[in-house]
Amino acid sequence: MTATAPAAATARPADTPPPLPLLPRRRGIELALLVGAVLISVCGYVVVGLARRHALPGGALRYGAGLGGLALLAHLAVRLRAPHADPLLLPTAVLLNGLGLVLIFRLDLETPGDHAAPTQLMWSTVGVALFIAVVLLLGDHRVLAGYAYRCAAFALLLMAAPILFPAVNGAKIWIRIAGFSIQPGEFAKVAITVFFAAYLAAKRHALAHVGRRVLRIQLPAGRVLGPIVAIWLISVAVLVLEHDLGTSLVFFGVFVVLLYVATGRAGWIAVGLLLATAGAAAVGTLEPHVHGRVEDWQHPFAGIAEGRGAGQLAQSLFAFAAGGVLGTGLGQGHSALIGFAMKSDFILATFGEELGLAGLTALFLLYALLVARGYRAALGLRDPFGGLLAVGLAVLPALQVFVIAGGVTGLIPLTGMAMPFLAQGGSSVVTNWIIIALLVRVSDRARAPGPEPSPRPPRRTRKAPPPAAPADGAPSPGAGR
């Protein structure tokens, strides 16, 4: 009797998943990493001032205090409401945001009449405020699944709004009113990702097993895939009308990746690549604005041969070549030659010229770390919606980095998107902080000990539900009597 007592005490049903290991909170490590991120950013600010003016910049202390205060407030919110969250997400975001502010301050020295660093710091403050609001107010990420179709309608409304406003640099992606500008497509990315995750989580079994087989690929039934494809086609149509194909490519990439994760069928990746290639070829041939970018991509040095001078893509390639392995030094490049987009589309060229291949490698590793921690949070969740949401949120910055880095290095045509946290753009930095907040909330649920609580109390029913069928062929309670 005594020998079997411990075994009986620890026995559990066969269909009950094993308990997750208790993970340490590591909030102290997060705080230490935040201090390091702020110090690295302040050192970069000081190095730029010494390289350009041979003196300490006057606002170094104010800049460090502002960035450190924002980081501390965000850390306190995580410590209070998400104590089990991944300790690397917030420090990585703070470091990327701080490096972006340093680069924009450095580029402001090339344009004395256009200082963008104070505005970018203001938008970073707004982004951190929204980060804190999401962490404090969103108790459970599964609540978002109930607003899936509302998120889809909101995203379509945001994407359609710039059509009514004049184009800027050939693209209708901005809303400008009385000197205030906003890019609603950035916020639409988060809303449409929530919709994709909720819909695919609910229909994942039908998407994986129902439908016809075409060219050895089993397709789902039209009634299952129809609504999500229809909403995606509408969003892409709006983006094509606005000539914002970079965001359209990101939407399509998130759609295909989540479809693959939800169904486990690699054929969706092949179908997605074929559709993306066909769409890019059609739009690049028929749409003049996009066709011009394709021409510049295919012949980046044509302007030099024709006597018109080097274009932005050619100057970007020259900047990467001049940087070499270790770079020319922070603040000692020739970013002004790139032109008007040096603070937005081509800010990565400045980073590559002044910090070299070593700096670019470190930067890409930071982005890779951010994406990997999002994937790890997805693996730790047991609810399908949370896993798909974490994957979708992690894929967003990954695709953006690939599209932007590929454009400025000549791998793919330019798309005009903003590098996450790094480039000038209020809408972009605010959206990225919202993405980090959602990942923090999801990772907190993934790392928390104990069973997952229900997001809402169950509804009361008037009649008792019928007894559930036994699972896995187990006998019913009354069998054998």
N, C-alpha and C positions, 0 to 999 in steps of 0.2 A: 504493500500500500504506500509506504513512504517513498519507494523508488519511482512510482508512477505519478506522484503528486506534482512535481515540477513540470513534467511533460503535459499533464492535464491543465495546469494553470496557464501554460503558454500556448495551448492549442488554439487554433483559429480555423474558420472555414476554408475549404480549398480554394474558393473563388475570391477570397479576400486578398488584395495585393499586399506585399510585405511593407512594413513601415519604412518611410524614408529616413535616411540617416540624419541625425541632428547636426546641422551646419552652424558654425559660429557666426555671429552677427557681423563682426569685423567693422564696426563703425569707427573705432579708433584708427584702423588702417586707412579707412576712407578719409578721415580728417587729415592724417599725415600726408596722404597723396594730394589732397586739395592744397595744403600748404606748399608742397613741391610744385604743383601746377601754377600757382600764383607767383611763386618766386621765379620760375622759368620765364613766365610772361613779363614780369617786371625787369628781369635781366635783359630780355630782348629789347624792351623799350629803352633801357639805358644804353645798350650797345648801339642802337640806331641813332640816338642823340649824339653819342661820342663820335660815331663815324661820319655824321653829316655836319655837325656844328662844333665838334671838338669840345663839347661841354655837356654836363648833365642836363637832360631835358627838364624844364621847369615843372611839368606836371607829372613827374614820375611817382612822387609820393601820393598824389591824389589819384592817379591811375591805379596804383597798387592797392590803396585803401578801398577804392570803389569795387575792383574786381574781387578783392578778398572779402568785402562785406557781402557781396552777392553770393559768393561761394559758401560763406558761413551760414547765411539764411537758408540756402538750399539744403545744406547739410543738416541743420536743425529740423527742417521739415521732414527729411528722410528719417532721421533718428526718432522723431516723434511718431510718425504715421506709417513708416515702412522700415521697421528696424531690421528685417531680414533681407533687405534688398541687396543686389549685387554691389559690392563696394568699389568696383572699377568703372561703373557707368558714369556717375557724376564727375569724378576727377578727370576722366577722359574728355568729357564734354567741356569742362571748364578750361582745360589746357588747349583744346582746339579753338574755343572761343577767344581765349587770351592771345593765342598766336595770330588769329585773324585780326584782332584789334591792333597788334604790333605791326602787322604788314600794312594795314590801312593807314596807320599813323606814318609809316615810312613812305608810303605812296603819296600822302598828303604833302610831303615836303617837295614833291615834284610838281604839285599843282597848288601854288599859294592861294589862289582864289577859290579853291574848292576843297574845304576840309570836311571829310566824311567820318573821321574817327569819333568825334563827339556824338554825331547822330547814331553811329553804329553802337556806341556804348549805351545810348538811351534805349535803342531797340533791344539790346542784350538785357537791360534791366527789365523791360517789359516781358521778354522771354522767360527770365528767371522767375518773375512774379507769376506768370502762368504755370510754370513748372511747379511752384509751391502750391498754387491753387489746385492743380490736378492731383498732386500727391495728398493734399489734405482733404479734399472733398470727394474724390473717387475712392470709395471704400473697397470696391470689388470690380475688377475689370469685366466680369461677366455681365454686369449691368448694361454695358454698351451693346451687347448682342440684341437687346430688345429695341434698340434704336437703329437697326440696320438699314431699313428702307428710308427712314428719315435722313440718315447720313448720306445715302445715295442721292436723294432729292436735293439735299443741301449742297453736295459736291457739284452736281450738275448746274445748280443755280450759280454757284461761285465761278465755275468755268465759263458760263455763258455771259456773265455780266460784262467782261471787258469788250465784247463785240460792239457795244454801244459807244465805246470811247475810241479816240483816234489811235493809230498805230504809233509805236515808239521803236525806232530802228528796225522797221519792217514787221514787227510782231504786235498783235493786239493782246497783250497779257497784263496791262496795267490799268488801274482806275485812278485817275488824277482829278482831284477836286480841290480848288483853292490852295494849290501848292502842296497838298498832301497826296501821297501816292501809296498804293498798296497792290500787291500781286496776289489775287485771290486763288490762283491755281495752286499756290504753295499749301494753303490750308485745305484745299480740296483733296490733296494727296492722302492726308490722314483720314478724312471722312470716307473716301472710297475704299481705303484699306480695311477700315472697320466693316464696311458692307461686304466686301469680298470674303473676309474671314468668317463673318456670321453666316452668310449664305452657303459657303462651301462646307462649313462645319455641319450644317443641318442636312445637306444633300450629298455628303461625301460617299455614302454607300451606294446611292443610286448612280452617282457619277462614275463610280469604279466598276459597277457590275451590269448596268442596264444599257442597252443600245445595240447598234449594229457594228459589224466589223468591216472596215474599209481599209484596204491595203495593209492587212495584218494589224490594224489599229482598231481597238474596240471603242467606239464612240458612245457617249451617253444618249439617252432619249432627248428629243428636242424640247419636250415640256419641262425637263429638268434644267438643261443648259440654256434654254431660250432666254429667260429673264436676265441672267447675268451677262450673256453675250449682247443682248439688246442694249443694256445700260452701258456696257463697255463701248459698243459701236457709237452710241450717241455721244459719249464723252470724247472719243477720238475724233468724231466729226466736228465737234465744237473746237477742239484743239487745232485741227487742220485749218478751219476757217480763221483761227487766230494766228496761224503760222508759228505756233509754239510746239514744234515737233519733239523737243527735248522732253517736256513733261508728258507728252503722249507716249513716248518710248518708255518712260519710267512706269506709267500706268500699265502699259501692255506687259512689261516685264514682271511687275508685281502680280498681275492677273495670271500669267503662265506659271510662275513659281508657286503660287498658292494652289493653283489647280493641280500641279504635280505633287505637292506635299499632301494635299487632301486625298488624292486618289492613289498615289504610289505608282503611277504609270509614266514611264519615261517617254512614251510616245508623245505626250503633250509638249515636251520640250522641243521635239523635232517639228511638230505642227506649229508651235509658236515661232520658231526660227524661220520657217518657210513663210508664214504670214507676215512676219516683220520684214523679211527681205522683199517680198512682193509689194507690201505697202510702201516701203522706203523707195523702191525703184519707181513706183507709179507717181508718188508725190514729188520725188526729186526730178522727174521728167516734166511733169505738168505744171508744177507751182514755181513761178519765176524766182521768188525769194529763196526757196530751198534749192532750186537749181543753181543759183549763184553761189551758194555755199558749197555745193558739190563741186562746182568748177574750181573754186578756190582750194578745195581739198585735193583735187586731182592735180592742180598746177599751182602750188603755193608760191613759186618763184617767177611766175609769169609777169608780174608787175615790174620786176627788176629787168627782165629781158626786154620789155617794151618801153622802158624808160620812165615808168610811173612811180618807181620806188617800191620798196618792200612793203607788203601788206601786213596785217596783224598776225596772220598765221606764220608768215616767214620770219617776222621779228620774234615770235614766240620760239620758233625752232632755233634761231640764233641765240636767244637767251639761254636755252637749255644747253646748247653747245658751249657757250662761254662759261657756264657754271662748272662744267667738268664733274669731278668726283666730290670735291670739298666745297665748291662754290667760291665766289669772289668775296664773300663776307657780307654780313647783314648791313644793309644801307649803302653798299658800294657797287650796286649794279646800275644798269641803264634802262630802268623800267619805263621812263618817259617815251622811249621810242616805240613802245607797243601801241600807244594811242589811248582813245577815250575809254576803252574797256579794260584797262589795266587793273582797276580795282574790283572788277566783277568777273567777267568771263576768263580773263588771262592772269588772274592773281597767282595761279599756280606757276606761271612762267617766272614771275618774280621770285617765288620761293625756290624754284629750281636753279635760277641763275645765282642767287646769293647764298644759298645753303647747299647747292650741289646735289649730286645723286645720293649722298649720305643723308642729307636732310629730307629729300623726297621719300627715301626708304623709311625713315622714321615716321614721317607724316602718314604714309600709307599703312604702316603698321598700327598707328593709332586708330585709323578708320577700321582696319581689320579687327582690332581688339573690340571696338564698339559693336561690330556686326557679330563677332563670335560670342560675345556675352549675351546678345539677344537670342542667338540660336540656342545657347545653353539654357536660358530661361525657358524657351519653348520645350526643350527636352525634359525639363523638370515638372511640367504641368500635366495634369491628367485630363483636363477638359479640352475637347477639340478646338473650341473657339479661342481659348487662350493661347494654345500652341500656334494656331494659324495667325493670330494677331501678332504674336511676338516675332514670328518669321517674317510677316509682311512689314512690320515696322523696322526690322533689321535690314530687309532687302532694300528699302527706300534709300537710305544713304549709300548703300553699296552700289546700287545702279547709278545714282547721281555721280559718285566719284568716278565710276568707270566711264560714263558718258562724257564728263567734263575733262578728265585726264586724257581720254582718247581723242577728244576734239583738239585740245591745245598741243598735243604731241603729233598730230597728223595721222592718228590711227583710224579715226572716223571723221565725218564732217562735223563742223561746229554746230552746236545746238543752242547756245546762249543761256545755259543754266548757271546757277550759282553754286559754287563749291560749299558744301555744308559747313557752317560755322566760320569758314575762312573768308569768303568773299563778301563784299559790300552788298547789303540787301536786308532791310528790316523784316519783310515777310518771311524770308528764308530762315533767318536766325530764330525768329519767334516759333516758326513751325518745327524747327529741329529741337528746340527746347521742349515743345509739347511731346514730340516723339520720345525724347529721353525720359520725360515724366511717365509716360505710359509704359515704357520698358522697365522703369524702376518699380512701378506698381505691379507689373506682371512678374518680375523677378522676385519681389517680396513674397508673392503667393507661391511661387515655385520653390523657394528656399525655406518657407515657414514650416515648422514641425506640426505634426498632427494632421487629421483629415481636413479636406477642404470644406468650409462651411457653405451652406446653400445661399445663393445670392439674394433670394427672397423667400418668404414663407410660402408653403404650398397652399393652393387654393382649396377651400372646403367644398366637398361634394355632398349632395343630398342623399345619394344612394351609395352604399358601400361598393367599392370596385370589386370585380370578380377576382378570384384568387389567381395569382400569376402562375404561368406554366413553369414546370420545373426546368432548370437550366442544365445543359450538358447531359441530358438523359437521366438525371437523378430521379428516383421514385418520388411520387407525391406523398404528402404526409399520411394519407389514409390507405396507401397501398399495402397489401399483405395482411389487412385486418380481417 
